[in-house]
Amino acid sequence: MAEPHPFLAACRREKTPYTPVWLMRQAGRHMEEYRKLRAEYSFLDLCKRSDLAAEITVAPVQKLGVDAAILFADILLVLEPMGLGLEYSKDDGPVIRAQIRSRTDVEELNDFEPQTELSFVFETVRKARAALDGKVPLIGFAGAPFTLASYIVEGGGSRNYLKTKKLIYSDPGAWKALMERLATVIAKYLNAQIAAGAEAVQIFDSWAGCLSPADYQRYVLPYTRAAIAAITPGTPVIHFSTGTAGMLKLVREAGGDAIGVDWRVHLDEAWAAVGHDVGIQGNLDPAVLLAKPKEIRSRVEEILNRAGGRPGHIFNLGHGVFPETPVDNVTAMVKAVHELSAR
Ligand code: 1CP
């Protein structure tokens, strides 16, 4: 039988010859290949052109030497078929047209079949798998219910999430209806990615850290747990969030085979908090990739030391790679992880 790939083995907390590494947002704006295509096509057009999206998915594997590919898509793509109206403005990031303020607004959201309405995503998965040819596994992904809900309620990105929190506190029934709807959509969408060939999936709860642990427990955890529980068994799930160092036990309770953490917590402390019976992913500050290769190498070593060679560590950044990151620094990081963790 062929050796399982180090990334998938680490997701199952099996021993690997070295610590596998990939980068969140590795398929994006720091890559010259991406910027070239982006000069010609809008972001949404790139997502919908599965041949180009597959090409962008595969490019970092060849160029950076990472141990996994991540599907080129976006967490917000599900909002369009829900009837919310999605645009990416040039400078301000995503803009969502509809305003969800009540239970009636939630009830008016479209029910949709990802298989038909987001077929371009699954086409990308199939094409990327074919192009990867078994070299490294392909990770699918979706936003977590809270992070998606925050975009829907705010109408875009946010600093303080005041509209979202106001809805939670003033109309918990509407919030529950929205979160239940999103949990269902996310599970269906991820299962369709898995059916098309995604070999692991990551749930991004990028903005959960704006909440108190009590609010997370009450208004977020049950829905993330429902989404994760409905994912096709046997496919590893990475549950990522940022700013959640004070509530990692709760994050873990929501589920996931590996928990993704940011750099605001020591990796060994985070792992102890979530328990050694799950894997851990992280957690280099993405800003370190703006430093010189020597400094990058020593920061990589610190994190590997904290992981202590324990099976189940997937090396990654603590959040997405910055667009201004020099590609040579990324390759230096990947090389350092492979060399310093070789066993
Ligand atoms: O202008 C452009 O070229 C578009 C930039 C861009 C890209 C490259 C956006 C808009 N999305 C993406 C791709 C993307 N998004 C991937 C594909 C894989 C990869 O790049 O390697 C993934 C995994 C995401 C996930 C995503 N989108 C998250 C979760 C991860 C994270 O960084 O926290 C979030 C929050 C989004 C929303 C989003 N999409 C795009 C932007 C600029 C944003 C963030 C806006 C904000 O700050 O609120």
Residues whose N, C-alpha, C, O or C-beta is under 5 A from the ligand:
A	BS01	1CP	L23 M24 R25 Q26 A27 G28 R29 R38 F43 I70 L71 F72 A73 D74 I75 G93 P94 G157 F204 S206 G320
